[in-house]
Amino acid sequence: MTSRVLALERQIEKLKTKLASIGDLRPGNLSEQYNVCGKPACRCKARPPERHGPYYQLGWTRHGKSTTRFVRRSELVTVRRQLKNYARLKGLLEQWVDLSSELCEIKMQEAKRK
C-alpha cells in the first residue's frame, strides 16, 4: 500500500469518528416572519407599520414532501443547533465521498498494475 492510501484511510477514519459524535439532526431552513393582523387600529397598520413578530418558521422537504412549522422562541437554540449539526453532517459526508473516490481510483490503478 502506498503512503497516499494510508493517509486517505486515516482521514476517512477521522471523519467517521466526527460523524459518530454529531448529535441531533434537523434538515431545513429557519426564517423570521412578521405579520399584519386584521384589527384596523393596530400598530401594524400605522405609518410606518410596526408588524407583529418576529415569529420563527422552520421549512424542510423530506421524501418529496415540503413541510413548515412555527418554532417557539424557547426552542430556537435547540433548533439552530440541530440545523447546524445537519449542515455539518452533509459537509463531513461530502468530504468522505471525495476521499473515498480518490481512494477507489488509486486502488483500481494498483489492481491494473498487478
C-alpha positions as CSV (number, residue, x, y, z in Angstrom):
1,M,0.0,0.0,0.0
2,T,1.2,3.5,-0.8
3,S,1.5,6.3,1.7
4,R,-1.3,8.1,0.0
5,V,-3.7,5.2,0.5
6,L,-2.8,5.1,4.2
7,A,-3.3,8.8,4.5
8,L,-6.7,8.6,2.9
9,E,-7.7,5.8,5.1
10,R,-6.6,7.7,8.2
11,Q,-8.6,10.8,7.1
12,I,-11.7,8.6,6.5
13,E,-11.4,7.1,9.9
14,K,-11.2,10.6,11.5
15,L,-14.4,11.6,9.5
16,K,-16.2,8.5,10.8
17,T,-15.3,9.5,14.4
18,K,-16.6,13.0,13.8
19,L,-19.8,11.7,12.3
20,A,-20.5,9.5,15.3
21,S,-20.4,12.5,17.6
22,I,-22.6,14.9,15.7
23,G,-25.8,14.7,17.8
24,D,-29.4,15.5,16.9
25,L,-30.1,16.4,13.3
26,R,-32.8,18.5,11.6
27,P,-32.9,19.4,7.9
28,G,-34.4,22.7,6.7
29,N,-34.2,26.4,7.0
30,L,-35.2,28.8,9.7
31,S,-36.7,32.1,8.8
32,E,-38.1,35.2,10.6
33,Q,-41.7,36.1,9.8
34,Y,-43.5,39.4,10.6
35,N,-47.3,39.6,10.3
36,V,-50.0,42.1,9.9
37,C,-53.3,41.4,11.7
38,G,-56.9,42.3,10.8
39,K,-57.5,45.0,13.5
40,P,-58.0,48.4,11.8
41,A,-56.4,50.5,14.6
42,C,-53.5,48.2,15.3
43,R,-49.9,49.4,15.3
44,C,-49.2,47.1,12.3
45,K,-51.4,49.4,10.2
46,A,-49.7,52.7,11.4
47,R,-47.4,54.8,9.2
48,P,-44.7,53.4,9.4
49,P,-46.1,50.0,10.2
50,E,-44.9,48.1,13.2
51,R,-45.5,44.5,12.3
52,H,-46.1,41.7,14.8
53,G,-43.2,39.4,15.3
54,P,-40.7,38.1,14.8
55,Y,-42.2,34.6,14.5
56,Y,-39.8,31.8,13.5
57,Q,-40.7,29.3,10.9
58,L,-38.9,26.1,10.0
59,G,-39.3,24.7,6.5
60,W,-37.9,21.5,5.1
61,T,-38.5,18.9,2.4
62,R,-38.2,15.1,3.1
63,H,-39.2,12.4,0.7
64,G,-40.6,14.9,-1.8
65,K,-42.9,16.5,0.7
66,S,-42.5,20.1,1.9
67,T,-43.4,21.0,5.4
68,T,-43.3,24.1,7.6
69,R,-43.9,24.7,11.3
70,F,-43.6,27.5,13.7
71,V,-40.8,27.4,16.2
72,R,-41.2,29.0,19.7
73,R,-38.5,31.3,21.0
74,S,-37.8,28.8,23.7
75,E,-36.9,26.2,21.0
76,L,-34.7,28.4,18.9
77,V,-31.4,27.4,20.4
78,T,-32.1,23.7,20.1
79,V,-33.4,24.0,16.5
80,R,-30.5,26.1,15.4
81,R,-28.1,23.6,16.9
82,Q,-29.9,20.7,15.1
83,L,-29.8,22.6,11.8
84,K,-26.1,23.3,12.3
85,N,-25.5,19.6,13.1
86,Y,-27.3,18.6,9.9
87,A,-25.2,21.0,7.8
88,R,-22.0,19.6,9.5
89,L,-23.2,16.1,8.6
90,K,-23.6,17.0,5.0
91,G,-20.2,18.6,4.9
92,L,-18.5,15.6,6.5
93,L,-20.3,13.2,4.1
94,E,-19.1,15.2,1.1
95,Q,-15.5,15.0,2.4
96,W,-15.9,11.3,2.9
97,V,-17.2,10.8,-0.6
98,D,-14.3,12.9,-2.0
99,L,-11.7,11.0,-0.1
100,S,-13.3,7.6,-0.9
101,S,-13.5,8.4,-4.6
102,E,-9.8,9.2,-4.6
103,L,-9.0,6.0,-2.7
104,C,-11.1,3.9,-5.1
105,E,-9.2,5.4,-8.1
106,I,-5.9,4.6,-6.5
107,K,-6.9,1.0,-5.7
108,M,-8.2,0.5,-9.2
109,Q,-5.0,1.7,-10.7
110,E,-2.9,-0.5,-8.4
111,A,-5.1,-3.5,-9.3
112,K,-4.5,-2.8,-13.0
113,R,-0.7,-2.8,-12.5
114,K,-0.8,-6.3,-10.8
